Amino acid sequence: MKKALSAVALAAAAVLALAGCTDSAAGPSSAPSDGSGSDDMRTVRVAALPIAETGALWAAIDEGIFEKHGIAVEVVPAQGGAQAIPALLSGDIQFAIGQPFGPFRADLQDLGVAIIGDYASAQPTGRDVNAVVSLPDSGITDPADLAGKRVSVNSLGAAGDVTIMKAVEDAGGDPSTIQFVEVAFPDVQAQLEAGNIDAGWVPDPFMSQIEAGGGNIVVFPYQAAIPGLDLLTTITTQKLIDSDPELVTDFSAAMSEALDWASGDEDAVRAAIVENMGVPEDVAAGITLPVFTADLDVANLKELADLAVGYGVLEKAPDFDRLVQIP
Amino acid sequence: MESALAVTGTAPVRTRRSPRSARKVLLGALGLVGFLVTWQLIPALGVVSPRFLPYATDVLGQILTEVRDLEFWRNVGRTLTAWGLGLLIATLLAVVAGALIGLVPFLRRATHTTVEFLRPIPSVALIPLAILVFGLQLQAALLIIVYATFWQVFVQVLYGVADVDSVARDTAKSFGLSRAERFRYLVLPTALPYIMTGLRLGAAVALILAITAELVIGIPGIGREIVFAQTAGDWTTVYAYVMVAGLLGLAVNLIFRFIERHALSWHQSVRGEEIL
């Protein structure tokens, strides 16, 4: 009897609970249109970090720009180049959006990876997309102050530490005395407050959050080192360029259109950030967006590689004639 | 002592709901409450800023919100699918390989060094290889899960099949039991407690690796939700999913203990006294 009663109670509770259920994945963008629509729709898997910059891609997919070019895009949230490049080589994904140091290193290892265009670039003037920040009472306000300090970057031996070293050198500091520490962007504020690092390199929303708490923006390293540097690039494999050049050309054209559209419709990009990343609307509104463009500035990339060689981050510069292949 | 021949036939039904088990539940609940209170106090006392370690109450509230979202249950399902498949494949491989190698002394000696070399390799180190072979797909996660879980079960099976009592073996021989019968009535009952232990250990390891694979490779599931929340700086959701991972682990452990208790109800480790 008792059992039956509790079963009824449980069922009632379940009904009540289920009545309040939602399905956050039941949005228009959740289901990748798997080849639906026209017959010649090609499905590509694109690896992209789950960061604000990917907002342009998410928004452009919702806008139907890729569909117009006969491509159904599935965004695969790879954590970084270390995951994206093996996945590219395995053929599981066709394209990846990542920082230039991934393809740089891949090229130095002859892995057959190619950059087919820019995706996003840093802001050449004004407020940039990322910054080195410090706590209000740290006394670190100028790039020269970073010499001899512990500074965090999200991954060592990439654009972060290279541009910071350049900015410090230009400000008259000795870049070789900086101790770089690897700290993930979301953890920077906690590590600053715990005193484990003196300054940290962060993008938005963390940059704005730390600044709102009275923190100092020490320097925008990209802007200081190479204004308008390519932040994220679109990459693929030589194998795909050889085996299906049409797909690469079409994807590149679609991407170009998508990025042009995104740079003109910031609201759509911010809405996509809110929807896909689950950040509150007011936070998304405060994010500094990069310049969305497919136009690659090869001179900037070469300068970045030369700096990296100069600081001993890379053994030698990659072969840009082979690495950069704009369809 | 126990004669395996006689024991296997009888499986005494044991239904005991003593005050002792009630006390155990109470103690378990008390431990959980103690944990939550400690957690609540850490940010409250300012040991860690509540911005980075949210209050236990906030996290519990977030869990209650999440469980009403269908996508949450899909993610739990995805994690458990990877876990279940990985555990199943690893167990099958380990039992077959373990029994074969364990029963043949020559194979045992020949593989010993290799096994001890391969076993300590952290399967997380194989993630780049897994992605290179399988891409950002479930198979890549399965490779990681199976590798880690396999050794847990395999080593237990290896010891289990080697643990056959020599008197019992001689007895079985003199009674003229065939090879198959000896395996069924002698080796299997001896190895079963070991297999069960391996399975319970393996189940926990498989869950850890399933979530790790989602965290690092980005395969859909609870682990990926943790990364998403982390990237967005949403610590309450991060810890909500961390709690969910812990609860899944607890559930997996309880289920496997239950299976172990029933499958081994005849064995002295279960008959004798309380389970660990």
Interface residues (C-beta under 8 A of the other chain):
Chain A: A17 G20 C21 T22 D23 S24 A25 A26 R45 A47 L49 P50 I51 V76 P77 A78 Q79 A82 Q83 P86 A87 L89 S90 G91 D92 I93 A184 F185 P186 Q189 A190 E193 P205 F206 Q209 M277 G278 V279
Chain B: S49 R51 F52 V67 R68 D69 L70 E71 R74 I127 P128 L129 I131 L132 V133 F134 G135 L136 Q137 V216 I217 G218 R224 V227 F228 A229 Q230 T231 A232 G233 D234 T237
